[in-house]
Amino acid sequence: MITHLEGRLVEKNPTDIVIDCNGVGYFINISLHTFSQIPDGENIKLYTYLQVREDAHSLYGFSSKVEREIFKLLISVSGIGANTARTMLSSLTPDQVKEGIASEDVALIQSVKGIGAKTAQRVIIDLKDKVLKVYGMDELSLIPNNTHKDEALSALEVLGFNKKQSEKVIDRILKTQPDALVEQIIKEALKNL
């Protein structure tokens, strides 16, 4: 696998570039994010991902290792191909994609052209744990009022409700009412469980 290319920039377009590496010109597909990061100078270095299919060998280039890893995570999701992943990284920065997945922001993921509600939910379900683990993000830091959430969750467990289901309901409540007190959270959760 070709992990990076370093050479002279021959051609630069918003969706692709050509890098000359010792007399060999490599055509590399890029996102708009990478395009904005590429200097107009002579020599550049891009991290790459080579996709091998029956009908084509396609090379994708990224300005950072983080962007490449997010691309690889995205194409691992059923229904997300290389072009859709590239569109996501053109519409959103790698950090926005990461945070959108980690905080379960379906609307943000769905805002990308070509991604519907089901695909956005699948991206979040398939990648949330991986993103939190790989990037060392703390799930609790993404949701405010951790102590209120924890107290409400343990109270609902004592009342005999399923932990995962309760947690989803509480997270929805905290998204709309981030400053809710424990009692308010429990009352709202009981209406929705």
mmCIF file of the C-alpha atoms, coordinates in Angstrom:
data_MODEL
# 
_entry.id   MODEL 
# 
loop_
_atom_site.group_PDB 
_atom_site.id 
_atom_site.type_symbol 
_atom_site.label_atom_id 
_atom_site.label_alt_id 
_atom_site.label_comp_id 
_atom_site.label_asym_id 
_atom_site.label_entity_id 
_atom_site.label_seq_id 
_atom_site.pdbx_PDB_ins_code 
_atom_site.Cartn_x 
_atom_site.Cartn_y 
_atom_site.Cartn_z 
_atom_site.occupancy 
_atom_site.B_iso_or_equiv 
_atom_site.pdbx_formal_charge 
_atom_site.auth_seq_id 
_atom_site.auth_comp_id 
_atom_site.auth_asym_id 
_atom_site.auth_atom_id 
_atom_site.pdbx_PDB_model_num 
ATOM 1   C CA . MET A 1 1   ? 0.000   0.000  0.000   1.00 0.00 ? 1   MET A CA 1 
ATOM 2   C CA . ILE A 1 2   ? 1.171   3.515  -0.778  1.00 0.00 ? 2   ILE A CA 1 
ATOM 3   C CA . THR A 1 3   ? 1.011   5.411  2.523   1.00 0.00 ? 3   THR A CA 1 
ATOM 4   C CA . HIS A 1 4   ? 2.290   8.795  1.389   1.00 0.00 ? 4   HIS A CA 1 
ATOM 5   C CA . LEU A 1 5   ? 3.670   10.607 -1.618  1.00 0.00 ? 5   LEU A CA 1 
ATOM 6   C CA . GLU A 1 6   ? 6.158   13.429 -1.616  1.00 0.00 ? 6   GLU A CA 1 
ATOM 7   C CA . GLY A 1 7   ? 7.044   15.264 -4.762  1.00 0.00 ? 7   GLY A CA 1 
ATOM 8   C CA . ARG A 1 8   ? 6.531   18.191 -7.076  1.00 0.00 ? 8   ARG A CA 1 
ATOM 9   C CA . LEU A 1 9   ? 2.991   19.515 -7.549  1.00 0.00 ? 9   LEU A CA 1 
ATOM 10  C CA . VAL A 1 10  ? 2.246   19.417 -11.278 1.00 0.00 ? 10  VAL A CA 1 
ATOM 11  C CA . GLU A 1 11  ? -1.496  20.054 -11.374 1.00 0.00 ? 11  GLU A CA 1 
ATOM 12  C CA . LYS A 1 12  ? -3.974  21.250 -8.729  1.00 0.00 ? 12  LYS A CA 1 
ATOM 13  C CA . ASN A 1 13  ? -7.770  21.098 -9.009  1.00 0.00 ? 13  ASN A CA 1 
ATOM 14  C CA . PRO A 1 14  ? -10.432 21.218 -6.244  1.00 0.00 ? 14  PRO A CA 1 
ATOM 15  C CA . THR A 1 15  ? -11.099 17.458 -6.586  1.00 0.00 ? 15  THR A CA 1 
ATOM 16  C CA . ASP A 1 16  ? -7.715  16.087 -7.661  1.00 0.00 ? 16  ASP A CA 1 
ATOM 17  C CA . ILE A 1 17  ? -4.031  16.808 -8.029  1.00 0.00 ? 17  ILE A CA 1 
ATOM 18  C CA . VAL A 1 18  ? -1.051  15.336 -9.862  1.00 0.00 ? 18  VAL A CA 1 
ATOM 19  C CA . ILE A 1 19  ? 2.232   14.856 -8.003  1.00 0.00 ? 19  ILE A CA 1 
ATOM 20  C CA . ASP A 1 20  ? 5.453   14.060 -9.869  1.00 0.00 ? 20  ASP A CA 1 
ATOM 21  C CA . CYS A 1 21  ? 7.577   11.668 -7.803  1.00 0.00 ? 21  CYS A CA 1 
ATOM 22  C CA . ASN A 1 22  ? 10.908  11.060 -9.560  1.00 0.00 ? 22  ASN A CA 1 
ATOM 23  C CA . GLY A 1 23  ? 9.403   11.177 -13.034 1.00 0.00 ? 23  GLY A CA 1 
ATOM 24  C CA . VAL A 1 24  ? 6.186   9.290  -12.246 1.00 0.00 ? 24  VAL A CA 1 
ATOM 25  C CA . GLY A 1 25  ? 2.994   11.366 -12.145 1.00 0.00 ? 25  GLY A CA 1 
ATOM 26  C CA . TYR A 1 26  ? 0.423   10.208 -9.590  1.00 0.00 ? 26  TYR A CA 1 
ATOM 27  C CA . PHE A 1 27  ? -3.210  11.250 -10.047 1.00 0.00 ? 27  PHE A CA 1 
ATOM 28  C CA . ILE A 1 28  ? -4.667  11.681 -6.560  1.00 0.00 ? 28  ILE A CA 1 
ATOM 29  C CA . ASN A 1 29  ? -8.315  12.307 -5.623  1.00 0.00 ? 29  ASN A CA 1 
ATOM 30  C CA . ILE A 1 30  ? -8.615  14.858 -2.815  1.00 0.00 ? 30  ILE A CA 1 
ATOM 31  C CA . SER A 1 31  ? -11.281 16.517 -0.659  1.00 0.00 ? 31  SER A CA 1 
ATOM 32  C CA . LEU A 1 32  ? -11.881 20.265 -0.618  1.00 0.00 ? 32  LEU A CA 1 
ATOM 33  C CA . HIS A 1 33  ? -10.429 20.300 2.903   1.00 0.00 ? 33  HIS A CA 1 
ATOM 34  C CA . THR A 1 34  ? -7.130  18.897 1.595   1.00 0.00 ? 34  THR A CA 1 
ATOM 35  C CA . PHE A 1 35  ? -7.276  21.250 -1.414  1.00 0.00 ? 35  PHE A CA 1 
ATOM 36  C CA . SER A 1 36  ? -7.443  24.224 0.958   1.00 0.00 ? 36  SER A CA 1 
ATOM 37  C CA . GLN A 1 37  ? -4.436  22.895 2.909   1.00 0.00 ? 37  GLN A CA 1 
ATOM 38  C CA . ILE A 1 38  ? -2.145  22.386 -0.108  1.00 0.00 ? 38  ILE A CA 1 
ATOM 39  C CA . PRO A 1 39  ? 0.288   25.257 -0.593  1.00 0.00 ? 39  PRO A CA 1 
ATOM 40  C CA . ASP A 1 40  ? 0.928   26.512 -4.118  1.00 0.00 ? 40  ASP A CA 1 
ATOM 41  C CA . GLY A 1 41  ? 4.629   25.757 -3.684  1.00 0.00 ? 41  GLY A CA 1 
ATOM 42  C CA . GLU A 1 42  ? 6.609   23.182 -5.591  1.00 0.00 ? 42  GLU A CA 1 
ATOM 43  C CA . ASN A 1 43  ? 7.084   20.272 -3.174  1.00 0.00 ? 43  ASN A CA 1 
ATOM 44  C CA . ILE A 1 44  ? 4.242   18.734 -1.191  1.00 0.00 ? 44  ILE A CA 1 
ATOM 45  C CA . LYS A 1 45  ? 3.603   15.635 0.873   1.00 0.00 ? 45  LYS A CA 1 
ATOM 46  C CA . LEU A 1 46  ? 0.222   13.888 1.072   1.00 0.00 ? 46  LEU A CA 1 
ATOM 47  C CA . TYR A 1 47  ? -0.883  10.882 3.093   1.00 0.00 ? 47  TYR A CA 1 
ATOM 48  C CA . THR A 1 48  ? -2.619  8.452  0.783   1.00 0.00 ? 48  THR A CA 1 
ATOM 49  C CA . TYR A 1 49  ? -5.077  5.590  0.653   1.00 0.00 ? 49  TYR A CA 1 
ATOM 50  C CA . LEU A 1 50  ? -5.086  3.204  -2.313  1.00 0.00 ? 50  LEU A CA 1 
ATOM 51  C CA . GLN A 1 51  ? -8.485  1.701  -3.060  1.00 0.00 ? 51  GLN A CA 1 
ATOM 52  C CA . VAL A 1 52  ? -8.272  -1.435 -5.196  1.00 0.00 ? 52  VAL A CA 1 
ATOM 53  C CA . ARG A 1 53  ? -11.449 -2.564 -6.951  1.00 0.00 ? 53  ARG A CA 1 
ATOM 54  C CA . GLU A 1 54  ? -12.096 -4.901 -9.864  1.00 0.00 ? 54  GLU A CA 1 
ATOM 55  C CA . ASP A 1 55  ? -12.465 -2.069 -12.325 1.00 0.00 ? 55  ASP A CA 1 
ATOM 56  C CA . ALA A 1 56  ? -10.064 0.548  -10.920 1.00 0.00 ? 56  ALA A CA 1 
ATOM 57  C CA . HIS A 1 57  ? -7.193  1.405  -8.624  1.00 0.00 ? 57  HIS A CA 1 
ATOM 58  C CA . SER A 1 58  ? -7.905  4.827  -7.107  1.00 0.00 ? 58  SER A CA 1 
ATOM 59  C CA . LEU A 1 59  ? -5.506  6.867  -5.017  1.00 0.00 ? 59  LEU A CA 1 
ATOM 60  C CA . TYR A 1 60  ? -6.918  9.284  -2.423  1.00 0.00 ? 60  TYR A CA 1 
ATOM 61  C CA . GLY A 1 61  ? -4.769  11.959 -0.801  1.00 0.00 ? 61  GLY A CA 1 
ATOM 62  C CA . PHE A 1 62  ? -5.079  13.751 2.533   1.00 0.00 ? 62  PHE A CA 1 
ATOM 63  C CA . SER A 1 63  ? -3.287  16.670 4.144   1.00 0.00 ? 63  SER A CA 1 
ATOM 64  C CA . SER A 1 64  ? -3.152  14.893 7.533   1.00 0.00 ? 64  SER A CA 1 
ATOM 65  C CA . LYS A 1 65  ? -3.120  11.381 8.961   1.00 0.00 ? 65  LYS A CA 1 
ATOM 66  C CA . VAL A 1 66  ? -6.281  12.205 10.942  1.00 0.00 ? 66  VAL A CA 1 
ATOM 67  C CA . GLU A 1 67  ? -8.227  12.992 7.773   1.00 0.00 ? 67  GLU A CA 1 
ATOM 68  C CA . ARG A 1 68  ? -7.003  9.737  6.196   1.00 0.00 ? 68  ARG A CA 1 
ATOM 69  C CA . GLU A 1 69  ? -8.073  7.693  9.241   1.00 0.00 ? 69  GLU A CA 1 
ATOM 70  C CA . ILE A 1 70  ? -11.535 9.288  9.237   1.00 0.00 ? 70  ILE A CA 1 
ATOM 71  C CA . PHE A 1 71  ? -11.840 8.509  5.511   1.00 0.00 ? 71  PHE A CA 1 
ATOM 72  C CA . LYS A 1 72  ? -10.944 4.854  6.204   1.00 0.00 ? 72  LYS A CA 1 
ATOM 73  C CA . LEU A 1 73  ? -13.511 4.693  9.022   1.00 0.00 ? 73  LEU A CA 1 
ATOM 74  C CA . LEU A 1 74  ? -16.210 6.220  6.811   1.00 0.00 ? 74  LEU A CA 1 
ATOM 75  C CA . ILE A 1 75  ? -15.694 3.799  3.913   1.00 0.00 ? 75  ILE A CA 1 
ATOM 76  C CA . SER A 1 76  ? -15.953 0.882  6.354   1.00 0.00 ? 76  SER A CA 1 
ATOM 77  C CA . VAL A 1 77  ? -19.648 1.762  6.833   1.00 0.00 ? 77  VAL A CA 1 
ATOM 78  C CA . SER A 1 78  ? -22.090 -0.073 4.570   1.00 0.00 ? 78  SER A CA 1 
ATOM 79  C CA . GLY A 1 79  ? -23.556 2.387  2.076   1.00 0.00 ? 79  GLY A CA 1 
ATOM 80  C CA . ILE A 1 80  ? -20.645 4.846  2.252   1.00 0.00 ? 80  ILE A CA 1 
ATOM 81  C CA . GLY A 1 81  ? -18.313 4.650  -0.718  1.00 0.00 ? 81  GLY A CA 1 
ATOM 82  C CA . ALA A 1 82  ? -15.094 6.523  -1.341  1.00 0.00 ? 82  ALA A CA 1 
ATOM 83  C CA . ASN A 1 83  ? -16.846 9.349  -3.189  1.00 0.00 ? 83  ASN A CA 1 
ATOM 84  C CA . THR A 1 84  ? -19.403 9.848  -0.417  1.00 0.00 ? 84  THR A CA 1 
ATOM 85  C CA . ALA A 1 85  ? -16.625 9.848  2.204   1.00 0.00 ? 85  ALA A CA 1 
ATOM 86  C CA . ARG A 1 86  ? -14.711 12.386 0.129   1.00 0.00 ? 86  ARG A CA 1 
ATOM 87  C CA . THR A 1 87  ? -17.861 14.531 -0.148  1.00 0.00 ? 87  THR A CA 1 
ATOM 88  C CA . MET A 1 88  ? -18.240 14.395 3.655   1.00 0.00 ? 88  MET A CA 1 
ATOM 89  C CA . LEU A 1 89  ? -14.643 15.544 4.114   1.00 0.00 ? 89  LEU A CA 1 
ATOM 90  C CA . SER A 1 90  ? -15.251 18.301 1.562   1.00 0.00 ? 90  SER A CA 1 
ATOM 91  C CA . SER A 1 91  ? -18.394 19.560 3.304   1.00 0.00 ? 91  SER A CA 1 
ATOM 92  C CA . LEU A 1 92  ? -17.103 19.200 6.877   1.00 0.00 ? 92  LEU A CA 1 
ATOM 93  C CA . THR A 1 93  ? -13.651 19.370 8.433   1.00 0.00 ? 93  THR A CA 1 
ATOM 94  C CA . PRO A 1 94  ? -12.226 16.128 9.867   1.00 0.00 ? 94  PRO A CA 1 
ATOM 95  C CA . ASP A 1 95  ? -12.831 17.539 13.375  1.00 0.00 ? 95  ASP A CA 1 
ATOM 96  C CA . GLN A 1 96  ? -16.477 18.302 12.572  1.00 0.00 ? 96  GLN A CA 1 
ATOM 97  C CA . VAL A 1 97  ? -16.986 14.753 11.269  1.00 0.00 ? 97  VAL A CA 1 
ATOM 98  C CA . LYS A 1 98  ? -15.323 13.331 14.389  1.00 0.00 ? 98  LYS A CA 1 
ATOM 99  C CA . GLU A 1 99  ? -17.333 15.457 16.796  1.00 0.00 ? 99  GLU A CA 1 
ATOM 100 C CA . GLY A 1 100 ? -20.563 14.930 14.844  1.00 0.00 ? 100 GLY A CA 1 
ATOM 101 C CA . ILE A 1 101 ? -20.195 11.162 15.111  1.00 0.00 ? 101 ILE A CA 1 
ATOM 102 C CA . ALA A 1 102 ? -19.103 11.254 18.766  1.00 0.00 ? 102 ALA A CA 1 
ATOM 103 C CA . SER A 1 103 ? -21.983 13.512 19.818  1.00 0.00 ? 103 SER A CA 1 
ATOM 104 C CA . GLU A 1 104 ? -24.535 11.634 17.663  1.00 0.00 ? 104 GLU A CA 1 
ATOM 105 C CA . ASP A 1 105 ? -25.373 14.732 15.613  1.00 0.00 ? 105 ASP A CA 1 
ATOM 106 C CA . VAL A 1 106 ? -27.519 13.098 12.898  1.00 0.00 ? 106 VAL A CA 1 
ATOM 107 C CA . ALA A 1 107 ? -28.493 16.483 11.425  1.00 0.00 ? 107 ALA A CA 1 
ATOM 108 C CA . LEU A 1 108 ? -24.841 17.427 10.862  1.00 0.00 ? 108 LEU A CA 1 
ATOM 109 C CA . ILE A 1 109 ? -23.979 14.135 9.137   1.00 0.00 ? 109 ILE A CA 1 
ATOM 110 C CA . GLN A 1 110 ? -27.219 14.301 7.140   1.00 0.00 ? 110 GLN A CA 1 
ATOM 111 C CA . SER A 1 111 ? -26.365 17.837 5.977   1.00 0.00 ? 111 SER A CA 1 
ATOM 112 C CA . VAL A 1 112 ? -23.832 16.296 3.584   1.00 0.00 ? 112 VAL A CA 1 
ATOM 113 C CA . LYS A 1 113 ? -25.176 15.935 0.024   1.00 0.00 ? 113 LYS A CA 1 
ATOM 114 C CA . GLY A 1 114 ? -26.113 12.331 -0.724  1.00 0.00 ? 114 GLY A CA 1 
ATOM 115 C CA . ILE A 1 115 ? -26.524 11.188 2.880   1.00 0.00 ? 115 ILE A CA 1 
ATOM 116 C CA . GLY A 1 116 ? -30.031 10.456 4.107   1.00 0.00 ? 116 GLY A CA 1 
ATOM 117 C CA . ALA A 1 117 ? -31.314 9.927  7.626   1.00 0.00 ? 117 ALA A CA 1 
ATOM 118 C CA . LYS A 1 118 ? -30.772 6.153  7.656   1.00 0.00 ? 118 LYS A CA 1 
ATOM 119 C CA . THR A 1 119 ? -27.218 6.403  6.341   1.00 0.00 ? 119 THR A CA 1 
ATOM 120 C CA . ALA A 1 120 ? -26.384 9.161  8.840   1.00 0.00 ? 120 ALA A CA 1 
ATOM 121 C CA . GLN A 1 121 ? -27.692 6.999  11.690  1.00 0.00 ? 121 GLN A CA 1 
ATOM 122 C CA . ARG A 1 122 ? -25.728 3.995  10.397  1.00 0.00 ? 122 ARG A CA 1 
ATOM 123 C CA . VAL A 1 123 ? -22.523 6.089  10.297  1.00 0.00 ? 123 VAL A CA 1 
ATOM 124 C CA . ILE A 1 124 ? -23.062 7.121  13.915  1.00 0.00 ? 124 ILE A CA 1 
ATOM 125 C CA . ILE A 1 125 ? -23.997 3.630  15.140  1.00 0.00 ? 125 ILE A CA 1 
ATOM 126 C CA . ASP A 1 126 ? -21.075 1.953  13.341  1.00 0.00 ? 126 ASP A CA 1 
ATOM 127 C CA . LEU A 1 127 ? -18.397 4.532  14.135  1.00 0.00 ? 127 LEU A CA 1 
ATOM 128 C CA . LYS A 1 128 ? -19.206 6.189  17.469  1.00 0.00 ? 128 LYS A CA 1 
ATOM 129 C CA . ASP A 1 129 ? -17.305 3.703  19.644  1.00 0.00 ? 129 ASP A CA 1 
ATOM 130 C CA . LYS A 1 130 ? -14.352 3.625  17.228  1.00 0.00 ? 130 LYS A CA 1 
ATOM 131 C CA . VAL A 1 131 ? -14.125 7.432  17.095  1.00 0.00 ? 131 VAL A CA 1 
ATOM 132 C CA . LEU A 1 132 ? -14.315 7.731  20.896  1.00 0.00 ? 132 LEU A CA 1 
ATOM 133 C CA . LYS A 1 133 ? -11.662 5.035  21.330  1.00 0.00 ? 133 LYS A CA 1 
ATOM 134 C CA . VAL A 1 134 ? -9.262  6.054  18.539  1.00 0.00 ? 134 VAL A CA 1 
ATOM 135 C CA . TYR A 1 135 ? -9.287  9.774  19.289  1.00 0.00 ? 135 TYR A CA 1 
ATOM 136 C CA . GLY A 1 136 ? -9.391  9.433  23.074  1.00 0.00 ? 136 GLY A CA 1 
ATOM 137 C CA . MET A 1 137 ? -12.573 11.448 23.333  1.00 0.00 ? 137 MET A CA 1 
ATOM 138 C CA . ASP A 1 138 ? -14.523 11.133 26.539  1.00 0.00 ? 138 ASP A CA 1 
ATOM 139 C CA . GLU A 1 139 ? -18.173 10.446 25.779  1.00 0.00 ? 139 GLU A CA 1 
ATOM 140 C CA . LEU A 1 140 ? -19.287 12.167 28.967  1.00 0.00 ? 140 LEU A CA 1 
ATOM 141 C CA . SER A 1 141 ? -17.464 15.385 28.096  1.00 0.00 ? 141 SER A CA 1 
ATOM 142 C CA . LEU A 1 142 ? -19.652 15.719 25.008  1.00 0.00 ? 142 LEU A CA 1 
ATOM 143 C CA . ILE A 1 143 ? -22.802 15.992 27.107  1.00 0.00 ? 143 ILE A CA 1 
ATOM 144 C CA . PRO A 1 144 ? -23.117 18.715 29.728  1.00 0.00 ? 144 PRO A CA 1 
ATOM 145 C CA . ASN A 1 145 ? -24.356 18.100 33.274  1.00 0.00 ? 145 ASN A CA 1 
ATOM 146 C CA . ASN A 1 146 ? -22.694 14.711 33.736  1.00 0.00 ? 146 ASN A CA 1 
ATOM 147 C CA . THR A 1 147 ? -23.578 14.506 37.419  1.00 0.00 ? 147 THR A CA 1 
ATOM 148 C CA . HIS A 1 148 ? -27.250 15.206 36.728  1.00 0.00 ? 148 HIS A CA 1 
ATOM 149 C CA . LYS A 1 149 ? -27.208 12.622 33.956  1.00 0.00 ? 149 LYS A CA 1 
ATOM 150 C CA . ASP A 1 150 ? -25.511 9.992  36.130  1.00 0.00 ? 150 ASP A CA 1 
ATOM 151 C CA . GLU A 1 151 ? -27.867 10.568 39.054  1.00 0.00 ? 151 GLU A CA 1 
ATOM 152 C CA . ALA A 1 152 ? -30.952 10.409 36.828  1.00 0.00 ? 152 ALA A CA 1 
ATOM 153 C CA . LEU A 1 153 ? -29.637 7.270  35.122  1.00 0.00 ? 153 LEU A CA 1 
ATOM 154 C CA . SER A 1 154 ? -29.003 5.448  38.404  1.00 0.00 ? 154 SER A CA 1 
ATOM 155 C CA . ALA A 1 155 ? -32.450 6.491  39.687  1.00 0.00 ? 155 ALA A CA 1 
ATOM 156 C CA . LEU A 1 156 ? -34.116 5.064  36.564  1.00 0.00 ? 156 LEU A CA 1 
ATOM 157 C CA . GLU A 1 157 ? -32.106 1.849  36.931  1.00 0.00 ? 157 GLU A CA 1 
ATOM 158 C CA . VAL A 1 158 ? -33.302 1.506  40.534  1.00 0.00 ? 158 VAL A CA 1 
ATOM 159 C CA . LEU A 1 159 ? -36.853 1.910  39.218  1.00 0.00 ? 159 LEU A CA 1 
ATOM 160 C CA . GLY A 1 160 ? -36.199 -1.065 36.925  1.00 0.00 ? 160 GLY A CA 1 
ATOM 161 C CA . PHE A 1 161 ? -35.693 0.624  33.552  1.00 0.00 ? 161 PHE A CA 1 
ATOM 162 C CA . ASN A 1 162 ? -33.173 -0.624 30.971  1.00 0.00 ? 162 ASN A CA 1 
ATOM 163 C CA . LYS A 1 163 ? -29.879 1.310  31.247  1.00 0.00 ? 163 LYS A CA 1 
ATOM 164 C CA . LYS A 1 164 ? -29.202 1.749  27.509  1.00 0.00 ? 164 LYS A CA 1 
ATOM 165 C CA . GLN A 1 165 ? -32.757 2.812  26.743  1.00 0.00 ? 165 GLN A CA 1 
ATOM 166 C CA . SER A 1 166 ? -32.779 5.212  29.697  1.00 0.00 ? 166 SER A CA 1 
ATOM 167 C CA . GLU A 1 167 ? -29.454 6.693  28.626  1.00 0.00 ? 167 GLU A CA 1 
ATOM 168 C CA . LYS A 1 168 ? -30.735 7.423  25.112  1.00 0.00 ? 168 LYS A CA 1 
ATOM 169 C CA . VAL A 1 169 ? -33.838 9.141  26.515  1.00 0.00 ? 169 VAL A CA 1 
ATOM 170 C CA . ILE A 1 170 ? -31.749 11.194 28.986  1.00 0.00 ? 170 ILE A CA 1 
ATOM 171 C CA . ASP A 1 171 ? -29.328 12.243 26.225  1.00 0.00 ? 171 ASP A CA 1 
ATOM 172 C CA . ARG A 1 172 ? -32.268 13.469 24.110  1.00 0.00 ? 172 ARG A CA 1 
ATOM 173 C CA . ILE A 1 173 ? -33.618 15.440 27.081  1.00 0.00 ? 173 ILE A CA 1 
ATOM 174 C CA . LEU A 1 174 ? -30.214 17.028 27.777  1.00 0.00 ? 174 LEU A CA 1 
ATOM 175 C CA . LYS A 1 175 ? -29.820 18.077 24.136  1.00 0.00 ? 175 LYS A CA 1 
ATOM 176 C CA . THR A 1 176 ? -33.026 20.113 24.332  1.00 0.00 ? 176 THR A CA 1 
ATOM 177 C CA . GLN A 1 177 ? -32.668 21.133 28.007  1.00 0.00 ? 177 GLN A CA 1 
ATOM 178 C CA . PRO A 1 178 ? -28.943 21.224 28.843  1.00 0.00 ? 178 PRO A CA 1 
ATOM 179 C CA . ASP A 1 179 ? -29.526 22.915 32.229  1.00 0.00 ? 179 ASP A CA 1 
ATOM 180 C CA . ALA A 1 180 ? -32.218 20.499 33.440  1.00 0.00 ? 180 ALA A CA 1 
ATOM 181 C CA . LEU A 1 181 ? -32.093 19.449 37.090  1.00 0.00 ? 181 LEU A CA 1 
ATOM 182 C CA . VAL A 1 182 ? -32.050 15.789 38.124  1.00 0.00 ? 182 VAL A CA 1 
ATOM 183 C CA . GLU A 1 183 ? -35.758 15.831 39.051  1.00 0.00 ? 183 GLU A CA 1 
ATOM 184 C CA . GLN A 1 184 ? -36.709 17.372 35.691  1.00 0.00 ? 184 GLN A CA 1 
ATOM 185 C CA . ILE A 1 185 ? -34.637 14.811 33.805  1.00 0.00 ? 185 ILE A CA 1 
ATOM 186 C CA . ILE A 1 186 ? -36.265 11.905 35.671  1.00 0.00 ? 186 ILE A CA 1 
ATOM 187 C CA . LYS A 1 187 ? -39.782 13.271 35.162  1.00 0.00 ? 187 LYS A CA 1 
ATOM 188 C CA . GLU A 1 188 ? -39.205 13.804 31.428  1.00 0.00 ? 188 GLU A CA 1 
ATOM 189 C CA . ALA A 1 189 ? -37.564 10.394 31.070  1.00 0.00 ? 189 ALA A CA 1 
ATOM 190 C CA . LEU A 1 190 ? -40.499 8.648  32.774  1.00 0.00 ? 190 LEU A CA 1 
ATOM 191 C CA . LYS A 1 191 ? -42.851 10.211 30.199  1.00 0.00 ? 191 LYS A CA 1 
ATOM 192 C CA . ASN A 1 192 ? -40.700 8.858  27.346  1.00 0.00 ? 192 ASN A CA 1 
ATOM 193 C CA . LEU A 1 193 ? -39.821 5.377  28.615  1.00 0.00 ? 193 LEU A CA 1 
# 
